[in-house]
Amino acid sequence: MRLVPVLKSLRKPFALWPVIAAFARPIRTLARHGSGKVQLAPRLKRPLPAWYLLIMLLLGAGVGFYASTIFNQVAGIGQSTTPDFTLGTNPVSVTASQGSLAAFTISLASLNSFAGSVNLNYSLSPGITNVTIALNPSSVSLLTGSGASTMTVSVPASTPLNTYTIIIDETSGRLNHNVTSILRVVPPPAPDFSISAAPSSMNVARGSATSSTVTLTSIGGFAGTVNLSISISPSSGSSPTLTLNPNRVTLLSGGAANAVLTISTTGTTSRGVYSIVVLGVSGALANSVSITLTVQ
């Protein structure tokens, strides 16, 4: 078989010849040769015209397009193209203590080019007396494709310990969807306070000074006076000098207070790494924070 003559005159068979011959009244005969092999030889009285081949090619393309369309329709069964929206909450479940706040983020997204406003509402089960639930905003526009709202739940101190279900309903015209969030109410933590320092790691050159802010925070409604003390390790006559002002702070329930730790060095301060501990004591409660100091 020669390629050039085929392209020039279309008088010789080519790769699709068996297919075309099957539709073009070929007469196939078995011819035996001296070698004993059986070959399939097509016999046509005259070559096929070019327009006939063109029709066959167009027919094949049409069949392929039709088959592709049917496949796409079958594959898309059950997939709606109606404009709509999706929604979800994060987190799905929140644990909050009595007398505290809980927050959920409600996310919405356009589906199939939906563009409109979605109104939000909620229902709580079982109900809680004097509970406050706020949706901000209560209507979300999806003109840009997505939007979000924050739901804040104020849990009264008298709320019974229980697991509550909050259903957020979202409506836009005839479209309506809802999503469920879980609120678990637990007892408040025992009254206490926390203590932290910023920064908690510092570098200082000999002969200079630096400082850190110590913050005390009320936990579980703690209210009272906290006495502060400081220590440094290793401790020697050549260690940095520490000053804490004030060394006594008063915390209100749910409040916070600060003290400033000043660290001073001289030209004779020993180089090295020091560990500074700030200790806070109030009655039987004691908490501390560690600060790392490097003298260069």
PADO-478820 format. One line per 10 residues: number of its first residue (from 1); for each residue x, y, z of N, C-alpha, C. Coordinates in steps of 0.1 Angstrom, whole numbers, padded with zeros to 4 digits. Each point is the difference from the previous one (the first is absolute). Example, Ala and Ser with C-alpha at 12.3 -4.5 7.8 and 13.67 -1.06 7.14 Angstrom:
2
1	0132/-0057/0078/-0009/0012/0000/0009/0012/0000; -0004/0011/-0007/0009/0011/0000/-0008/0011/0008
//
This chain:
296
1	0009/-0012/0000/-0009/0012/0000/0009/0012/0000; -0003/0010/-0009/0007/0012/-0001/-0008/0012/0005; 0006/0009/0009/-0007/0011/0006/-0003/0011/-0010; 0011/0003/-0008/-0001/0012/-0009/-0011/-0002/-0011; -0001/-0012/-0006/-0011/-0002/-0010/-0013/0001/0007; -0001/-0005/0012/-0013/0001/0007/-0005/0014/0002; 0010/0009/0004/-0004/0014/0003/-0003/0007/-0013; 0007/-0004/-0011/-0002/0007/-0013/-0013/-0004/-0007; -0002/-0012/-0001/-0012/-0005/-0008/-0011/-0007/0007; 0003/-0004/0013/-0010/-0007/0008/-0004/-0013/-0007
11	0009/-0005/-0008/-0003/-0012/-0008/0005/-0013/0007; 0008/0001/0010/0005/-0011/0007/-0006/-0001/0014; -0001/-0012/0006/-0005/-0002/0014/0009/0008/0010; -0006/0004/0011/0007/0007/0011/-0005/-0006/0013; 0004/0006/0011/-0002/-0007/0013/-0015/-0003/0003; -0009/0009/-0005/-0015/-0003/0002/-0006/-0007/-0011; 0008/-0005/-0009/-0006/-0007/-0012/-0010/-0011/0004; 0004/-0009/0009/-0009/-0011/0004/-0014/0005/0004; 0000/0012/0008/-0013/0005/0004/-0008/0005/-0011; 0007/0008/-0009/-0007/0006/-0011/-0005/-0011/-0010
21	0009/-0010/-0002/-0004/-0011/-0009/-0012/-0008/0005; -0001/0000/0013/-0012/-0008/0006/-0013/0007/-0004; 0000/0014/-0002/-0012/0007/-0003/-0001/0003/-0015; 0010/-0004/-0008/0001/0004/-0014/0000/-0012/-0009; -0009/-0010/0003/-0002/-0012/-0008/0013/-0007/-0004; 0010/-0002/0009/0012/-0007/-0004/-0003/-0015/-0002; 0008/-0006/-0008/0000/-0015/-0002/0013/-0005/0005; 0000/-0007/0011/0012/-0005/0006/0002/-0015/-0004; 0011/-0003/-0004/0003/-0014/-0004/0012/-0004/0007; 0001/-0013/0002/0012/-0006/0006/0009/-0005/-0012
31	0012/0005/0000/0010/-0003/-0010/0011/-0008/0006; 0003/-0011/-0005/0010/-0008/0006/0013/0002/-0009; 0011/0001/0006/0012/0002/-0007/0009/-0012/0002; 0011/0001/-0008/0009/-0012/0001/0005/-0003/0014; 0001/0010/0008/0005/-0003/0014/-0009/-0007/0009; -0013/-0001/-0005/-0010/-0006/0008/-0007/0009/0010; 0003/0013/-0001/-0007/0009/0009/-0013/0005/-0006; -0009/0003/0009/-0013/0005/-0005/-0001/0015/0003; -0002/0008/-0011/-0001/0015/0002/-0014/0004/-0004; -0004/0012/0005/-0013/0005/-0003/0002/0012/-0009
41	-0005/-0002/-0012/0002/0011/-0011/-0013/0006/-0004; -0001/0013/0001/-0013/0006/-0005/0001/0002/-0015; -0012/-0001/-0006/-0001/0002/-0014/-0011/0010/-0003; 0004/0011/-0006/-0010/0010/-0004/0002/0002/-0015; -0011/0002/-0007/0000/0002/-0014/0007/0013/-0004; -0003/0010/0008/0006/0013/-0003/0002/0008/0013; 0010/0009/0001/0003/0007/0013/-0012/0008/0005; -0001/0002/0013/-0010/0008/0006/0002/0014/-0003; -0010/0008/-0003/0001/0015/-0002/0003/0007/0013; 0007/0011/-0001/0004/0008/0012/-0012/0004/0008
51	-0011/0004/-0007/-0012/0005/0007/-0006/-0011/0009; 0001/-0013/-0005/-0005/-0011/0008/0007/-0001/0013; 0014/0001/-0001/0008/-0001/0012/-0003/0011/0010; -0003/0012/-0006/-0003/0012/0009/-0013/-0002/0007; -0010/-0006/-0007/-0013/-0003/0007/0002/-0010/0011; 0009/-0010/-0002/0002/-0010/0010/0007/0006/0012; 0010/0009/-0002/0006/0007/0011/-0009/0009/0008; -0009/0007/-0007/-0010/0008/0007/-0010/-0008/0008; -0003/-0011/-0006/-0009/-0009/0007/0006/-0006/0013; 0013/-0003/-0001/0007/-0005/0012/0000/0011/0011
61	0003/0013/-0005/0001/0011/0010/-0014/0002/0007; -0010/-0001/-0008/-0014/0002/0005/-0003/-0010/0011; 0003/-0013/-0004/-0003/-0011/0010/0008/0002/0013; 0013/0005/-0001/0008/0002/0012/-0006/0011/0008; -0004/0011/-0006/-0006/0011/0007/-0013/-0004/0007; -0008/-0008/-0007/-0013/-0004/0006/0003/-0009/0012; 0010/-0009/-0001/0003/-0009/0011/0006/0008/0012; 0008/0010/-0003/0005/0009/0011/-0011/0007/0007; -0010/0005/-0007/-0011/0007/0006/-0008/-0009/0009; -0003/-0012/-0005/-0008/-0010/0008/0008/-0003/0013
71	0013/-0002/-0001/0008/-0003/0012/0000/0011/0010; 0001/0013/-0005/0000/0011/0009/-0014/0001/0007; -0011/-0003/-0007/-0013/0001/0006/-0001/-0011/0011; 0004/-0012/-0003/-0001/-0010/0009/0009/0003/0013; 0012/0005/-0003/0009/0003/0012/-0006/0011/0008; -0008/0009/-0006/-0005/0011/0008/-0013/-0002/0006; -0006/-0012/0000/-0013/-0003/0005/0001/0002/0016; -0010/0007/0005/-0001/0003/0014/0007/0013/0005; 0007/0007/-0010/0007/0012/0004/-0008/0012/-0005; -0005/0007/0010/-0009/0012/-0002/0008/0011/-0005
81	-0005/0008/-0009/0006/0012/-0005/-0007/0013/0005; -0010/-0002/0009/-0008/0011/0005/0009/0008/0010; 0000/0014/-0002/0007/0008/0010/-0004/-0003/0014; 0010/-0002/0009/-0003/-0003/0014/0012/0005/0008; 0001/-0004/0013/0011/0003/0008/0003/-0011/0010; 0012/0000/0005/0004/-0010/0010/0003/0007/0013; 0000/-0007/0011/0004/0006/0013/0006/-0010/0009; 0007/0005/0010/0006/-0008/0010/0004/0008/0012; 0003/-0006/0012/0004/0007/0012/0014/-0004/0004; 0007/0009/0006/0014/-0004/0006/0001/0008/0013
91	0003/-0007/0011/-0001/-0015/0001/-0014/-0005/0000; -0001/-0013/-0002/-0013/-0006/0001/-0005/-0001/0014; 0009/-0003/0009/-0003/-0001/0014/0009/0009/0009; -0006/0006/0010/0007/0009/0009/-0003/-0004/0014; 0010/0000/0009/-0002/-0002/0014/0002/0013/0007; -0010/0004/0008/0001/0013/0007/-0004/-0002/0014; 0006/0007/0009/-0003/-0001/0014/-0012/0010/0003; -0006/-0003/0011/-0011/0009/0005/0005/0014/0002; -0007/0010/-0005/0004/0014/0002/0010/0005/-0011; 0002/-0008/-0011/0010/0004/-0010/-0007/0002/-0013
101	0008/0002/-0010/-0004/0002/-0014/0004/-0011/-0009; -0008/-0003/-0010/0004/-0010/-0010/-0002/0006/-0014; 0008/-0003/-0010/-0001/0006/-0013/0001/-0010/-0011; -0008/0001/-0010/0001/-0008/-0012/0001/0009/-0012; 0007/-0005/-0010/0001/0007/-0013/-0009/-0008/-0010; -0009/0007/-0007/-0009/-0006/-0010/0005/0004/-0014; 0004/-0009/-0008/0006/0003/-0013/-0011/-0004/-0011; -0001/0009/-0010/-0009/-0003/-0011/0007/0002/-0013; -0004/-0008/-0010/0006/0001/-0013/-0010/-0002/-0011; 0002/0008/-0011/-0009/-0001/-0011/0002/-0013/-0008
111	-0011/-0005/-0005/0000/-0012/-0008/-0007/0002/-0013; 0006/-0003/-0011/-0007/0001/-0013/-0003/0015/-0003; 0009/0009/0003/-0001/0014/-0003/-0011/0007/0008; -0004/-0006/0012/-0010/0007/0009/0006/0014/0004; -0008/0010/-0001/0003/0013/0004/-0012/0007/0007; 0001/0001/0013/-0011/0006/0008/0003/0001/0014; -0009/0004/0008/0001/0001/0015/-0006/-0012/0007; 0006/-0005/0010/-0005/-0011/0008/-0003/0005/0014; -0012/-0002/0005/-0004/0004/0013/0002/-0011/0010; 0006/0003/0012/0003/-0010/0010/-0009/0001/0012
121	-0003/-0011/0005/-0008/-0001/0013/0005/-0012/0007; -0005/-0002/0013/0005/-0011/0008/-0011/-0005/0009; 0002/-0012/0005/-0009/-0006/0010/0009/-0008/0010; -0003/0000/0012/0008/-0006/0011/-0009/-0011/0007; 0006/-0012/0001/-0007/-0011/0007/0009/-0008/0009; -0003/-0002/0013/-0012/0006/0007/0003/0015/0002; -0010/0007/0004/0001/0015/0002/0008/0003/0012; 0007/0012/0000/0007/0005/0012/-0006/0013/0004; -0003/0001/0013/-0006/0013/0005/0011/0011/-0001; -0004/0012/-0005/0009/0011/0000/0012/-0001/-0009
131	0000/-0010/-0009/0011/-0002/-0009/-0001/0011/-0011; 0012/0005/-0005/0001/0010/-0010/0008/-0006/-0012; -0007/-0001/-0012/0007/-0005/-0012/-0001/0011/-0010; 0012/0004/-0006/0000/0011/-0009/0007/-0005/-0013; -0006/0003/-0012/0005/-0003/-0013/0005/0013/-0006; 0012/0001/-0004/0006/0012/-0005/0008/-0003/-0013; -0005/0004/-0012/-0013/0006/-0002/-0011/-0011/-0001; -0012/0004/0001/-0011/-0009/-0001/-0005/-0002/-0015; 0006/0007/-0009/-0003/-0002/-0014/0014/0001/-0007; 0003/-0010/-0008/0013/-0001/-0007/-0002/0001/-0015
141	0007/0009/-0007/-0001/0001/-0014/0011/-0009/-0007; -0005/-0008/-0010/0010/-0009/-0007/0002/0006/-0014; 0000/0013/-0002/0002/0005/-0013/0015/-0002/-0004; 0009/-0001/0009/0014/-0003/-0003/0003/-0015/0001; -0010/-0008/0002/0003/-0014/0000/0000/-0007/0013; 0003/0007/0011/0001/-0006/0013/-0002/0011/0011; -0003/-0004/0012/-0002/0009/0011/0000/-0008/0013; 0000/0008/0011/0000/-0007/0013/-0007/0009/0010; -0004/-0007/0011/-0007/0007/0011/0005/-0007/0013; 0001/0008/0011/0004/-0005/0013/-0012/-0001/0009
151	-0001/-0011/0006/-0011/-0003/0010/0007/0000/0014; -0004/0009/0008/0005/0001/0014/-0011/-0004/0010; 0003/-0009/0009/-0009/-0005/0010/0005/0004/0013; -0008/0008/0008/0003/0004/0013/-0007/-0010/0010; 0009/-0008/0007/-0005/-0011/0008/-0002/0005/0015; -0012/0002/0005/-0002/0005/0014/0007/-0010/0010; 0003/0006/0011/0006/-0008/0011/-0009/-0010/0005; -0013/0002/-0002/-0010/-0009/0006/-0004/-0011/-0010; 0006/-0001/-0012/-0003/-0009/-0010/0002/-0015/0005; -0010/-0008/-0001/0002/-0014/0004/0011/-0007/-0008
161	0008/-0009/0006/0010/-0007/-0007/-0007/-0010/-0009; 0003/0002/-0013/-0007/-0009/-0010/0007/0002/-0014; -0005/-0008/-0009/0004/0002/-0014/-0012/0005/-0008; 0002/0012/-0007/-0010/0007/-0007/0002/-0001/-0015; -0011/0001/-0007/0001/-0001/-0015/-0005/0014/-0005; 0008/0006/-0008/-0004/0013/-0007/-0001/-0003/-0015; -0012/0002/-0005/-0002/-0001/-0014/-0001/0013/-0007; 0009/0003/-0009/0001/0012/-0008/-0008/-0002/-0013; -0011/0008/-0001/-0007/-0001/-0013/0004/0012/-0009; 0002/-0003/-0013/0004/0010/-0010/-0010/-0001/-0011
171	-0005/0012/-0003/-0011/0000/-0011/0003/0011/-0010; -0003/-0003/-0012/0001/0010/-0011/-0011/-0003/-0010; -0011/0007/0000/-0011/-0003/-0009/-0006/-0014/0004; 0000/-0008/-0010/-0005/-0014/0002/0010/-0009/0005; 0013/0004/0000/0011/-0008/0005/0001/0000/0015; 0001/-0012/0006/0001/0000/0014/0009/-0012/0004; 0010/0003/0008/0010/-0010/0005/0002/0003/0015; 0005/-0010/0007/0003/0001/0014/0012/-0008/0003; 0007/0004/0011/0012/-0007/0005/-0001/-0001/0015; 0005/-0010/0006/-0001/-0002/0015/0013/0002/0007
181	0000/0007/0011/0012/0002/0008/-0003/-0006/0014; 0010/-0004/0007/-0001/-0006/0013/0006/0010/0011; -0007/0002/0011/0006/0008/0011/-0001/-0008/0012; 0012/-0003/0006/0001/-0007/0013/0003/0009/0011; -0008/0001/0010/0002/0009/0011/0005/-0008/0012; 0012/0004/0005/0007/-0007/0011/0001/0010/0012; 0004/-0005/0011/0002/0009/0012/0012/0009/-0003; 0000/0012/0006/0011/0009/-0001/0012/-0005/0007; 0012/0004/-0005/0012/-0005/0007/0001/0006/0014; 0007/-0006/0009/0002/0005/0014/0007/0013/-0001
191	-0003/0010/0009/0007/0013/0000/0015/-0002/0001; 0007/0007/-0009/0014/-0001/0000/0005/0012/-0008; 0013/0001/-0002/0006/0011/-0009/0011/-0006/-0008; 0003/0006/-0011/0011/-0005/-0009/0011/0012/0000; 0012/-0004/-0003/0011/0010/-0001/0008/-0003/-0012; 0003/0011/-0007/0008/-0002/-0012/0010/0012/-0001; 0010/-0001/-0009/0010/0011/-0002/0002/0002/-0015; 0002/0012/-0004/0003/0004/-0014/0010/0011/0000; 0012/-0002/-0006/0004/-0013/-0006/0005/-0009/0011; 0000/-0013/-0004/0004/-0010/0010/0014/-0005/-0003
201	0007/0006/-0010/0014/-0003/-0003/0006/0012/-0004; 0012/0004/0006/0006/0013/-0004/0016/-0002/0000; 0006/0009/-0008/0014/0001/-0001/0004/0014/0005; 0011/0001/0007/0004/0013/0005/0015/0001/0000; 0006/0011/-0003/0015/0002/0000/0003/0004/0014; 0012/-0004/0004/0005/0005/0014/0001/0015/0000; -0005/0005/0011/0000/0015/0002/-0013/0006/-0004; -0010/-0008/-0005/-0013/0006/-0004/-0011/-0007/0007; -0013/0005/-0003/-0011/-0006/0008/-0011/-0003/-0010; -0010/-0008/0004/-0011/-0004/-0008/-0012/-0002/0009
211	-0012/-0003/-0005/-0012/-0002/0008/-0009/-0009/-0006; -0009/-0006/0008/-0011/-0009/-0004/-0013/0004/0007; -0011/-0002/-0007/-0013/0003/0007/-0006/-0013/0005; -0003/0000/0012/-0007/-0012/0007/-0015/0003/0001; -0008/-0009/-0006/-0014/0002/0000/-0007/-0011/0008; -0009/0004/0009/-0008/-0009/0008/-0015/0001/-0004; -0006/-0011/-0002/-0014/0000/-0005/-0009/-0009/0009; -0012/0005/0003/-0009/-0007/0009/-0006/-0011/-0008; -0002/-0012/0007/-0006/-0012/-0006/-0011/-0004/0009; -0012/-0004/-0006/-0011/-0005/0008/-0005/0009/0011
221	0000/0013/-0004/-0005/0010/0010/0009/0004/0011; 0013/-0004/0000/0009/0003/0010/0001/0015/0002; 0000/0005/0013/0001/0014/0003/0008/0000/0013; 0011/0008/0000/0008/0001/0012/0014/0006/-0003; 0008/0000/0011/0014/0006/-0001/0010/-0012/-0003; 0009/0003/-0009/0011/-0010/-0003/0013/0007/0004; 0008/-0007/0008/0014/0004/0004/0010/-0006/-0010; 0009/0009/-0005/0010/-0005/-0010/0014/0000/0006; 0007/-0010/-0004/0015/-0001/0004/0008/-0005/-0012; 0013/0003/0000/0008/-0004/-0011/0013/-0007/0005
231	0005/-0008/-0009/0013/-0007/0003/0007/-0002/-0013; 0014/-0002/0001/0008/-0002/-0012/0010/-0011/0003; 0002/-0008/-0011/0010/-0011/0002/0008/-0001/-0013; 0013/-0001/0001/0008/-0001/0012/0001/0014/0007; 0001/0000/0013/0000/0012/0008/0014/0002/0007; 0006/0012/-0003/0013/0003/0007/0001/0015/0000; 0011/0005/0006/0002/0014/0001/0001/0007/-0014; 0003/-0008/-0010/0001/0006/-0014/-0012/-0003/-0009; -0011/-0004/0006/-0012/-0003/-0007/-0007/0013/-0003; -0009/0001/-0010/-0008/0012/-0003/-0009/0004/0012
241	-0003/0013/0001/-0009/0005/0010/-0014/0000/-0005; -0009/-0004/0009/-0014/-0001/-0004/-0009/0009/0009; -0010/0007/-0007/-0009/0009/0007/-0014/-0003/-0006; -0010/-0002/0009/-0014/-0002/-0004/-0009/0011/0006; -0007/0007/-0009/-0008/0011/0004/-0014/-0001/-0007; -0011/-0001/0008/0000/-0002/0015/0002/-0015/0003; 0002/-0003/0013/0002/-0013/0004/-0013/-0006/0006; -0010/0008/-0001/-0014/-0005/0005/-0010/0006/-0010; -0009/-0009/-0005/-0010/0005/-0009/-0014/-0006/0005; -0010/0008/-0004/-0014/-0004/0004/-0008/-0003/-0013
251	-0006/-0012/0000/-0008/-0004/-0011/-0015/0000/0003; -0007/0005/-0009/-0015/0000/0000/-0005/-0013/-0007; -0012/-0004/0003/-0005/-0012/-0007/0000/0002/-0015; 0006/-0009/-0007/0001/0001/-0014/0010/0011/-0006; 0007/0006/0009/0009/0011/-0004/0015/-0005/-0001; 0009/0010/-0002/0014/-0003/-0002/0008/0012/0006; 0012/-0002/0003/0009/0011/0005/0014/-0003/-0004; 0009/0010/-0001/0013/-0001/-0004/0010/0004/0010; 0012/-0005/-0001/0012/0004/0008/0012/0000/-0010; 0010/0009/0002/0011/0001/-0009/0013/-0005/0007
261	0006/-0010/-0006/0013/-0005/0005/0011/0007/-0007; 0009/0007/0007/0011/0006/-0005/0013/-0007/0003; 0008/-0003/-0010/0013/-0007/0002/0011/0009/-0004; 0010/0001/0010/0011/0009/-0002/0013/-0008/0001; 0010/0004/-0008/0013/-0006/0000/0011/0010/0001; 0012/-0004/0004/0011/0009/0000/0012/-0006/-0008; 0011/0008/-0001/0011/-0005/-0008/0006/-0013/0006; -0003/-0003/0013/0006/-0012/0006/-0010/-0011/0001; -0012/0001/-0005/-0010/-0010/0000/0005/-0012/-0008; -0001/-0012/0006/0005/-0012/-0007/-0009/-0003/-0012
271	0007/-0003/-0011/-0007/-0004/-0013/-0005/-0014/0002; -0011/-0003/-0007/-0006/-0013/0000/-0016/0001/0000; -0006/-0012/0002/-0014/-0001/-0001/-0006/-0001/0014; -0010/0008/0003/-0006/0000/0013/-0015/-0003/-0001; -0005/-0007/0011/-0014/-0003/0000/-0006/0009/0012; -0011/0008/-0004/-0006/0008/0010/-0015/-0005/0002; -0004/-0001/0012/-0013/-0005/0004/-0007/0010/0007; -0013/0004/-0005/-0008/0009/0007/-0012/-0008/0006; -0001/0000/0013/-0010/-0008/0008/-0011/0009/0005; -0012/-0004/-0002/-0012/0007/0005/-0007/-0009/0010
281	-0003/0006/0012/-0007/-0008/0011/-0012/0008/0005; -0011/-0007/0001/-0012/0006/0006/-0007/-0011/0008; 0002/0001/0014/-0005/-0011/0008/0006/-0013/-0003; -0009/-0010/-0003/0005/-0013/-0004/0004/-0002/-0015; -0003/0011/-0007/0003/-0001/-0015/0014/0006/-0003; 0007/-0007/-0008/0013/0004/-0004/0003/-0004/-0015; 0004/0010/-0008/0004/-0002/-0014/0012/0007/-0003; 0008/-0004/-0010/0012/0006/-0004/0002/0000/-0015; 0010/0008/-0004/0004/0001/-0014/0016/0001/0000; 0006/-0007/-0010/0014/0001/-0002/0004/0009/-0011
291	0011/0007/0001/0006/0009/-0010/0014/-0004/-0002; 0005/-0001/-0012/0013/-0004/-0004/0008/0013/-0003; 0011/0002/0006/0009/0012/-0002/0013/-0004/-0005; 0005/0005/-0011/0014/-0002/-0004/0008/0013/0000; 0011/-0001/0008/0008/0012/0002/0012/-0002/-0009; 0003/0009/-0009/0010/-0001/-0010/0012/0009/0003
//
